Amino acid sequence: MRRLWIAVLVLSLFGCSDGGGQANNYQRGVYLLLDTSGTYTEELVKAKQIINYLLAYLEPGDTFVVARIDSGSFSEKDIVAKVTLDARPSAANRQKREFASTIADFVTNVKSSAYTDISGGLLQAIEYLNEARVGKKHIYIFSDLKEDLPANFKRDFDFTLDGFVVKALNVTKLRSDNVNPVEYLERVADWQARVVQGGGTWGIINDLDRADALAL
């Protein structure tokens, strides 16, 4: 009887853990993709403000990653900064300051890329957050959503986005959009369709003064 009681106790203790491989539903993962193509780099000052807001909002245990979208974005080499916040408030605050400093340096010195591999960046974000085993997964795409790939790149694949929230931020209008607004509407609709078909939740935020829209 004593052995049975001990076995039940051990099982209950392990049942309270994450099992070593299950997602922690209380932890959030945020992956922010920054478009660095062409003149869009001029918009990154706004992105820095968003990043500082998210840093203030995130709590110990949360994971935050910022990566650039460039000519070939399906690579960890494009990660600008990443952190999983320490459980100790003083350590977490230090991590946030270091993260913000890294981003400030990046925005100051960033060089424009020739192409815009949004699909590759999104796929990298999905893989990273899945491996992080966080419970709530958010991907932000700071871009005009105009994908421009090198001639030999293949990006005609489906995304697996069950449980993901994907939001496009600061989707600026291109010069051609002013001539034909349908181009802008179709570009946004195409990305929405890819996210929703992959099982994700889609949103778009162009009014960056609405901080509540970024709430996780």
N, C-alpha and C positions, 0 to 999 in steps of 0.2 A: 504493500500500500504506500509505503514511504517512497519507494522508487517511482511509482506511478505519479505521485504528487510532484516529485522533482522533475520528472519528464514534462509534465504539464506546465510547470513554472518556466522551464527552459524554452519550451515552444512559445509561450506567451511573450517572453522577453525578445526572442528573435522575431516574433510577429510584429513587434513595435518598431523594428528597424526597417531600413530600406531594402533589406534582403541582399545587399551588395550589388544589385543590378537594376532595381526598380527606380522609377522616377520619384523624386521627393516633391510631392504636390505643393509644398509650402515655399519652394524655391523657384525663383524666376530666372529665365535666361533671355537676355536681350542682345540681338545682333544687329548692328547698324551699318548699312552699306553706304559708302560715300562715293558719288559719281565724281571722277576726276578728269573727265574728258573735256577737251576744248575750253571754252570760256566758262563752263559750269563751275570751274574751280573758284570763280569769283563769288559763288554762292556759299562757300564753305564757312564763312564767318557766321552765317546763320546756323549752320550745323553745329558749330562750337557751342552756341547758346543752348541748343537742344541737348547736347551731350552733358553740359553742366547741369541742366534741369534733371535729366535722368539720373545722374550721379547722386544728386541730392535726394532723389526719390527712392533709390534702391537701398536694400537693407542687407545686413549680414547674411551670408549664404547665397545671395544672388550672384549671377554671372553676367558680365557685360563685356561685349566685344565690339570693336569698331574696325572695319576693314574698308579698303578702297576698292572701287570698281575701276579696273583699267582694261588693257587690251586682252588679258587672259586672267580672269578672276577666280578660277577654280583652283585656288592654291592658298596655303596658309602663309605664303610669303607676303600676301597682300594685307595681312592683319597688322593694323597700326598699333593697337593696344588691346589688352585683354586682362580681365581680373575676375576672381571669385572673392567676394568680400569676406574678410575675416569675421569671426564671431565676436571678437573684442572690438568695441566701438572705437577705441583710440587707434587700433591698427587699421580698421576699416576706413577711418577718416584719413589716415596717412595714405592708404592705397588710392583713395579718391583724389587726393591732391596730386599724387604722382601721375595718375591717369590723365587728369585735366592738363597737367604740364606737358605730357607727351602729345596730347591732341593739339595744344596751342603751338608747339614746335612744328608739328606736321602741317597744320593749316598755313603757317607762315612760310614754309619752305616747299610746299607741294608743287610738283611739276605736272603739267597736263599730259594725259595719255592720248594716244592716237585713236584708240578704239574704245568701245564701251560694252564690256561683256557682263551685262546684268544677269543673264541666265546662269553663267558660271559662278558669279558671286552669290546668287540665291541658293544654288545647289551646295556651295561650300557652307553657307550659313545653316542650312538644314542639317547637314552632316555634323557640324560642330555642336549644335544644340542637342541633337539626338545623343551624341556621345557624352555630353555633359549631364544627361539624365535629370534635367530639371523638369518640374511639373508644369510650368507655364512658359510657353515658348513664343517670343515676339521677334519678328524681323521688321526692321524699318529700312526703307529704300529711299535715300535722299538723292533724287535724280529727276531729270526731265523725262525719264522712261523711254528715251530714244536709244534702242540697242543698235550698235554698229560693230560688226565682227570682222576680224581678218578673214581673208578669202577661204582659208582651209578649215575654219572652225565649224563644228557641227553642234547645234544646240536645239535640235528638234526632238526633245524628250519631254516626258511628263514629270511633274514634280509630285512628291509624296508629302503632303502638308497636313495630314490629320493632326488636329490639336494645335496647329500653328495659327497665330494672328499675324497677318502681313499688312503693313501700312506703307503707302507711298507718301513721301513728304516733299513739299516744295516743288511740285511738278510744274516747272516753269514752261511757258509757251515759247516755242521756237518761232523764228521769223516766218517760216513756211506756214505755221499754224495761224498766223494773222491773215495770211492770204486765203487759207482754206481751213477754217476751224474744225472741220470734220476730221482732219488728220489728228488733231489733238484728242478728240473724243474717241476715235478708233484706237489710238495708241493706249489710252487708259483702259478702254473696254477689253482690249486684247490681254493685257496683264491681269485684269480682274478675272477674266475667263480662265486663264491658266492657273491662277491661285485657287479659285473656287472648284474647278474640275479636279484639282489635286487634293481636295478635302479641306482646304484652309479657309480662314475668314479674311475677307479683304476690306480695306478701308483706305481713304485718301484724305490727307490733311494739307491744305494749302495756306490756311490762316494760322501761322505759327505763333501768333499771339494768344491763341486759345490753348493754354497749357493743359487744361483739363482733357483735351483731346488726346494727349500723350499718356494719360494715366494708364498704368499697367493693370 
